[in-house]
Amino acid sequence: MGKRVAVLAVCVVLLLSMATAVFAGGQAERPVATEDYRFTMVIYGTTGNPFWAKVVAGATETADVLGVNLDIQYADDDAERQINILETAITNQVDGIGIIINYDDAYNRVVQRAIDAGIPVIAYNIDHSLGAEGNARMAFIGQDFQVAGYLITRRLIEEAGIGRGDHVVAPVEHPGAVYAQQRYAGVRRALEEVGATSEVLDTGGVSLEDTLDRLTQYLLGRRDTAAVLAMGGMPMEMAPQAIRDAGLDIPNAGFDISARIVTNILEGRSLATVDQQPYLQGANTVMQLYLNNKYGLLPVDINTGGAIIDQSNAEIVLELADSVR
Protein backbone atom coordinates (compact mmCIF):
# COMPACT_ATOMS: atom_id res chain seq x y z
CA MET A 1 0.00 0.00 0.00
CA GLY A 2 2.84 2.39 0.84
CA LYS A 3 4.34 1.99 -2.62
CA ARG A 4 1.02 2.69 -4.31
CA VAL A 5 0.56 5.84 -2.26
CA ALA A 6 4.02 6.93 -3.36
CA VAL A 7 3.12 6.32 -7.00
CA LEU A 8 -0.05 8.38 -6.63
CA ALA A 9 1.96 11.19 -5.09
CA VAL A 10 4.30 11.13 -8.09
CA CYS A 11 1.29 11.27 -10.41
CA VAL A 12 -0.11 14.33 -8.67
CA VAL A 13 3.21 16.15 -8.78
CA LEU A 14 3.66 15.41 -12.46
CA LEU A 15 0.14 16.48 -13.33
CA LEU A 16 0.72 19.82 -11.63
CA SER A 17 4.18 20.36 -13.09
CA MET A 18 3.19 19.47 -16.62
CA ALA A 19 0.04 21.57 -16.64
CA THR A 20 2.23 24.47 -17.78
CA ALA A 21 3.63 22.65 -20.84
CA VAL A 22 3.61 24.82 -23.96
CA PHE A 23 2.00 23.51 -27.13
CA ALA A 24 3.21 24.51 -30.58
CA GLY A 25 0.67 26.61 -32.42
CA GLY A 26 -1.29 27.65 -29.35
CA GLN A 27 -3.73 25.64 -27.26
CA ALA A 28 -3.82 22.00 -28.24
CA GLU A 29 -7.03 20.10 -28.82
CA ARG A 30 -7.70 17.39 -26.28
CA PRO A 31 -7.34 13.99 -27.96
CA VAL A 32 -9.94 11.31 -27.48
CA ALA A 33 -8.75 8.90 -24.80
CA THR A 34 -9.12 5.18 -25.37
CA GLU A 35 -8.37 4.41 -21.69
CA ASP A 36 -6.73 1.17 -22.83
CA TYR A 37 -3.25 2.34 -23.68
CA ARG A 38 -0.49 -0.08 -24.57
CA PHE A 39 3.09 0.92 -23.81
CA THR A 40 6.34 -0.91 -24.57
CA MET A 41 9.49 -0.30 -22.54
CA VAL A 42 12.77 -1.82 -23.64
CA ILE A 43 15.66 -2.46 -21.24
CA TYR A 44 18.91 -2.90 -23.17
CA GLY A 45 20.52 -5.08 -20.46
CA THR A 46 19.78 -8.44 -18.88
CA THR A 47 17.70 -9.60 -15.95
CA GLY A 48 20.98 -10.48 -14.21
CA ASN A 49 21.58 -6.82 -13.38
CA PRO A 50 19.59 -5.97 -10.22
CA PHE A 51 19.49 -2.28 -11.14
CA TRP A 52 16.69 -2.84 -13.64
CA ALA A 53 14.36 -4.29 -11.01
CA LYS A 54 13.93 -0.76 -9.61
CA VAL A 55 13.15 0.73 -13.01
CA VAL A 56 10.60 -2.05 -13.53
CA ALA A 57 9.09 -1.45 -10.08
CA GLY A 58 8.47 2.21 -10.85
CA ALA A 59 7.08 1.48 -14.29
CA THR A 60 4.79 -1.42 -13.34
CA GLU A 61 3.39 0.19 -10.19
CA THR A 62 2.57 3.38 -12.10
CA ALA A 63 1.00 1.35 -14.91
CA ASP A 64 -1.13 -0.50 -12.36
CA VAL A 65 -2.32 2.77 -10.80
CA LEU A 66 -3.17 4.25 -14.21
CA GLY A 67 -4.71 1.07 -15.57
CA VAL A 68 -2.53 0.84 -18.69
CA ASN A 69 -1.04 -2.22 -20.36
CA LEU A 70 2.75 -2.25 -20.05
CA ASP A 71 5.06 -4.66 -21.87
CA ILE A 72 8.66 -4.64 -20.58
CA GLN A 73 11.24 -6.50 -22.64
CA TYR A 74 14.98 -7.07 -22.23
CA ALA A 75 17.36 -6.78 -25.18
CA ASP A 76 20.15 -8.75 -23.49
CA ASP A 77 22.84 -6.20 -24.43
CA ASP A 78 22.08 -6.67 -28.12
CA ALA A 79 21.37 -3.48 -30.10
CA GLU A 80 19.84 -5.44 -33.00
CA ARG A 81 17.49 -7.22 -30.62
CA GLN A 82 16.43 -3.87 -29.16
CA ILE A 83 15.74 -2.55 -32.66
CA ASN A 84 13.65 -5.64 -33.46
CA ILE A 85 11.61 -5.14 -30.29
CA LEU A 86 10.98 -1.53 -31.25
CA GLU A 87 10.04 -2.47 -34.83
CA THR A 88 7.50 -4.96 -33.48
CA ALA A 89 6.05 -2.32 -31.17
CA ILE A 90 5.63 0.06 -34.11
CA THR A 91 4.01 -2.66 -36.21
CA ASN A 92 1.62 -3.41 -33.34
CA GLN A 93 0.75 0.30 -33.16
CA VAL A 94 1.41 0.66 -29.44
CA ASP A 95 0.49 3.95 -27.77
CA GLY A 96 3.92 4.76 -26.41
CA ILE A 97 7.52 3.58 -26.22
CA GLY A 98 10.20 3.91 -23.55
CA ILE A 99 13.74 3.36 -24.78
CA ILE A 100 17.24 3.41 -23.36
CA ILE A 101 19.63 4.97 -25.88
CA ASN A 102 22.74 3.15 -24.72
CA TYR A 103 24.62 3.70 -28.00
CA ASP A 104 24.60 6.87 -30.06
CA ASP A 105 22.91 6.55 -33.45
CA ALA A 106 22.01 2.87 -33.06
CA TYR A 107 18.30 3.63 -32.69
CA ASN A 108 17.89 6.95 -34.53
CA ARG A 109 16.06 5.53 -37.54
CA VAL A 110 13.67 3.31 -35.61
CA VAL A 111 12.81 6.09 -33.14
CA GLN A 112 12.12 8.45 -36.05
CA ARG A 113 9.87 5.77 -37.56
CA ALA A 114 7.88 5.59 -34.35
CA ILE A 115 7.53 9.38 -34.15
CA ASP A 116 6.45 9.52 -37.81
CA ALA A 117 3.83 6.88 -37.01
CA GLY A 118 2.43 9.09 -34.25
CA ILE A 119 3.84 7.01 -31.38
CA PRO A 120 5.38 9.07 -28.55
CA VAL A 121 8.88 7.95 -27.58
CA ILE A 122 10.61 8.81 -24.31
CA ALA A 123 14.24 8.00 -23.55
CA TYR A 124 14.97 6.99 -19.98
CA ASN A 125 18.10 6.05 -18.02
CA ILE A 126 20.45 6.83 -20.95
CA ASP A 127 20.02 9.48 -23.63
CA HIS A 128 21.83 10.21 -26.89
CA SER A 129 24.99 12.16 -26.07
CA LEU A 130 23.60 15.09 -28.10
CA GLY A 131 20.16 14.85 -26.53
CA ALA A 132 17.30 16.02 -28.72
CA GLU A 133 19.77 17.09 -31.40
CA GLY A 134 20.94 13.51 -31.80
CA ASN A 135 17.69 11.57 -31.55
CA ALA A 136 14.03 12.32 -32.22
CA ARG A 137 12.85 11.06 -28.80
CA MET A 138 10.49 13.55 -27.14
CA ALA A 139 12.16 13.79 -23.72
CA PHE A 140 14.80 12.22 -21.49
CA ILE A 141 14.29 11.01 -17.92
CA GLY A 142 17.51 10.23 -16.11
CA GLN A 143 20.76 11.44 -14.62
CA ASP A 144 23.22 14.08 -15.82
CA PHE A 145 26.10 11.61 -16.07
CA GLN A 146 29.00 14.02 -16.54
CA VAL A 147 28.06 16.19 -13.59
CA ALA A 148 27.50 13.14 -11.39
CA GLY A 149 30.83 11.63 -12.42
CA TYR A 150 32.67 14.81 -11.58
CA LEU A 151 30.97 15.28 -8.20
CA ILE A 152 31.53 11.76 -6.89
CA THR A 153 35.17 11.83 -8.05
CA ARG A 154 35.77 15.14 -6.28
CA ARG A 155 34.36 13.53 -3.15
CA LEU A 156 36.79 10.61 -3.54
CA ILE A 157 39.70 12.98 -4.12
CA GLU A 158 38.94 15.09 -1.07
CA GLU A 159 38.29 12.23 1.36
CA ALA A 160 41.02 9.86 0.17
CA GLY A 161 43.67 12.46 -0.61
CA ILE A 162 44.07 11.44 -4.25
CA GLY A 163 46.68 13.61 -5.93
CA ARG A 164 49.45 13.93 -8.49
CA GLY A 165 50.82 10.63 -9.71
CA ASP A 166 48.05 8.50 -8.21
CA HIS A 167 46.27 5.99 -10.45
CA VAL A 168 42.51 5.34 -10.23
CA VAL A 169 40.63 2.54 -11.98
CA ALA A 170 37.07 3.15 -13.17
CA PRO A 171 35.29 -0.21 -13.67
CA VAL A 172 31.99 -0.23 -15.56
CA GLU A 173 29.67 -2.80 -17.12
CA HIS A 174 29.59 -1.39 -20.66
CA PRO A 175 32.48 0.99 -21.47
CA GLY A 176 31.13 1.82 -24.94
CA ALA A 177 27.70 2.85 -23.68
CA VAL A 178 26.76 6.53 -23.45
CA TYR A 179 26.37 6.45 -19.65
CA ALA A 180 29.88 5.06 -19.20
CA GLN A 181 31.50 7.52 -21.59
CA GLN A 182 29.76 10.52 -20.05
CA ARG A 183 30.42 9.44 -16.47
CA TYR A 184 34.05 8.86 -17.32
CA ALA A 185 34.29 12.33 -18.88
CA GLY A 186 33.37 13.75 -15.47
CA VAL A 187 35.60 11.31 -13.60
CA ARG A 188 38.63 12.02 -15.80
CA ARG A 189 38.18 15.79 -15.60
CA ALA A 190 38.18 15.71 -11.80
CA LEU A 191 41.26 13.46 -11.67
CA GLU A 192 43.20 15.46 -14.24
CA GLU A 193 42.62 18.59 -12.17
CA VAL A 194 44.75 17.07 -9.40
CA GLY A 195 47.27 15.36 -11.67
CA ALA A 196 46.01 11.79 -11.18
CA THR A 197 45.75 9.20 -13.96
CA SER A 198 42.83 6.88 -14.64
CA GLU A 199 41.77 3.88 -16.69
CA VAL A 200 38.39 2.36 -17.58
CA LEU A 201 37.97 -1.35 -16.85
CA ASP A 202 35.34 -3.41 -18.69
CA THR A 203 33.67 -5.61 -16.06
CA GLY A 204 30.74 -6.69 -18.24
CA GLY A 205 27.16 -7.05 -17.09
CA VAL A 206 26.98 -10.83 -16.87
CA SER A 207 26.91 -11.38 -13.11
CA LEU A 208 28.27 -10.07 -9.83
CA GLU A 209 30.62 -13.04 -9.63
CA ASP A 210 32.10 -12.29 -13.04
CA THR A 211 32.39 -8.61 -12.13
CA LEU A 212 34.26 -9.52 -8.94
CA ASP A 213 36.70 -11.74 -10.83
CA ARG A 214 37.50 -9.11 -13.47
CA LEU A 215 38.07 -6.33 -10.96
CA THR A 216 40.14 -8.53 -8.66
CA GLN A 217 42.38 -9.64 -11.52
CA TYR A 218 42.93 -6.03 -12.54
CA LEU A 219 43.93 -5.01 -9.02
CA LEU A 220 46.30 -7.95 -8.73
CA GLY A 221 47.98 -6.79 -11.93
CA ARG A 222 48.00 -3.07 -11.01
CA ARG A 223 48.95 -3.00 -7.37
CA ASP A 224 49.85 0.66 -7.69
CA THR A 225 46.14 1.51 -8.00
CA ALA A 226 45.29 4.21 -5.43
CA ALA A 227 41.48 3.99 -5.56
CA VAL A 228 38.47 2.49 -7.33
CA LEU A 229 35.77 4.75 -8.82
CA ALA A 230 33.03 2.32 -9.89
CA MET A 231 30.93 3.78 -12.72
CA GLY A 232 28.12 1.25 -12.43
CA GLY A 233 26.13 -0.59 -9.79
CA MET A 234 27.63 -4.04 -10.33
CA PRO A 235 31.29 -3.02 -9.92
CA MET A 236 30.25 -0.72 -7.05
CA GLU A 237 28.79 -3.70 -5.22
CA MET A 238 31.93 -5.78 -5.75
CA ALA A 239 34.65 -3.14 -5.27
CA PRO A 240 35.24 -3.64 -1.51
CA GLN A 241 35.50 -7.41 -1.84
CA ALA A 242 37.76 -7.19 -4.90
CA ILE A 243 40.06 -4.83 -3.00
CA ARG A 244 40.22 -7.27 -0.07
CA ASP A 245 40.73 -10.29 -2.33
CA ALA A 246 43.62 -8.48 -4.05
CA GLY A 247 45.23 -7.83 -0.67
CA LEU A 248 44.97 -4.05 -0.98
CA ASP A 249 43.72 -1.34 1.37
CA ILE A 250 42.46 1.45 -0.90
CA PRO A 251 39.29 3.58 -0.94
CA ASN A 252 36.37 3.20 -3.32
CA ALA A 253 33.29 5.18 -4.32
CA GLY A 254 30.89 5.08 -7.24
CA PHE A 255 27.35 4.89 -8.53
CA ASP A 256 23.95 3.41 -7.73
CA ILE A 257 22.16 1.90 -4.76
CA SER A 258 21.67 -1.64 -3.50
CA ALA A 259 21.49 -3.16 -0.03
CA ARG A 260 25.08 -4.36 -0.38
CA ILE A 261 26.34 -0.95 -1.52
CA VAL A 262 24.55 0.86 1.31
CA THR A 263 25.79 -1.68 3.88
CA ASN A 264 29.33 -1.26 2.60
CA ILE A 265 29.01 2.49 3.14
CA LEU A 266 27.53 2.14 6.61
CA GLU A 267 30.29 -0.28 7.62
CA GLY A 268 33.06 1.91 6.18
CA ARG A 269 34.03 -0.33 3.24
CA SER A 270 32.96 2.29 0.66
CA LEU A 271 33.05 6.07 0.93
CA ALA A 272 29.96 7.15 -0.99
CA THR A 273 27.75 6.48 -4.01
CA VAL A 274 25.51 8.47 -6.35
CA ASP A 275 21.79 7.70 -6.34
CA GLN A 276 20.16 8.16 -9.75
CA GLN A 277 16.72 7.04 -8.50
CA PRO A 278 15.83 4.41 -11.15
CA TYR A 279 12.33 3.98 -9.72
CA LEU A 280 11.55 7.53 -10.86
CA GLN A 281 12.90 6.77 -14.31
CA GLY A 282 10.42 3.96 -14.81
CA ALA A 283 7.50 5.74 -13.12
CA ASN A 284 7.93 9.02 -14.96
CA THR A 285 8.28 7.33 -18.34
CA VAL A 286 4.93 5.57 -17.96
CA MET A 287 3.30 8.67 -16.48
CA GLN A 288 4.41 10.99 -19.26
CA LEU A 289 3.39 8.55 -21.99
CA TYR A 290 -0.02 8.33 -20.33
CA LEU A 291 -0.43 12.11 -20.04
CA ASN A 292 0.63 12.59 -23.65
CA ASN A 293 -1.96 10.10 -24.87
CA LYS A 294 -4.80 11.26 -22.65
CA TYR A 295 -4.30 15.04 -22.60
CA GLY A 296 -1.77 15.79 -25.31
CA LEU A 297 0.71 17.07 -22.72
CA LEU A 298 4.22 17.25 -24.12
CA PRO A 299 6.80 15.06 -22.34
CA VAL A 300 9.51 17.05 -20.54
CA ASP A 301 13.08 16.24 -19.52
CA ILE A 302 13.48 15.19 -15.89
CA ASN A 303 16.84 14.95 -14.12
CA THR A 304 16.34 12.12 -11.64
CA GLY A 305 19.23 13.33 -9.56
CA GLY A 306 22.80 12.98 -8.46
CA ALA A 307 22.40 12.85 -4.70
CA ILE A 308 25.48 11.52 -2.93
CA ILE A 309 24.78 8.83 -0.34
CA ASP A 310 27.33 8.46 2.45
CA GLN A 311 27.34 7.43 6.11
CA SER A 312 25.33 10.51 7.05
CA ASN A 313 22.26 9.46 5.06
CA ALA A 314 22.74 5.83 4.02
CA GLU A 315 20.52 4.45 6.79
CA ILE A 316 17.53 6.22 5.27
CA VAL A 317 17.75 4.34 1.98
CA LEU A 318 18.80 0.92 3.29
CA GLU A 319 15.31 -0.54 3.78
CA LEU A 320 14.29 0.11 0.17
CA ALA A 321 17.72 -0.30 -1.40
CA ASP A 322 16.86 -3.48 -3.33
CA SER A 323 13.29 -2.58 -4.28
CA VAL A 324 12.79 1.07 -5.24
CA ARG A 325 16.02 2.90 -4.32
Secondary structure, DSSP 8 states (H G I E B T S, - for coil): -HHHHHHHHHHHHHHHHHTT---TTSS-------S--EEEEEESS-TT-THHHHHHHHHHHHHHHHT-EEEEEE-TT-HHHHHHHHHHHHHTT-SEEEE---STTTSHHHHHHHHHTT--EEEESS--TTGGGT---SEEEE--HHHHHHHHHHHHHHHHT--TT-EEEEEES-TTSHHHHHHHHHHHHHHHHTT-EEEEEE--SS-HHHHHHHHHHHHHH-TTEEEEEE-SHHHHHHHHHHHHHTT----EEEE---HHHHHHHHTTS---EEE--HHHHHHHHHHHHHHHHHH------EE---EEE-TTTHHHHHTTTTTT-
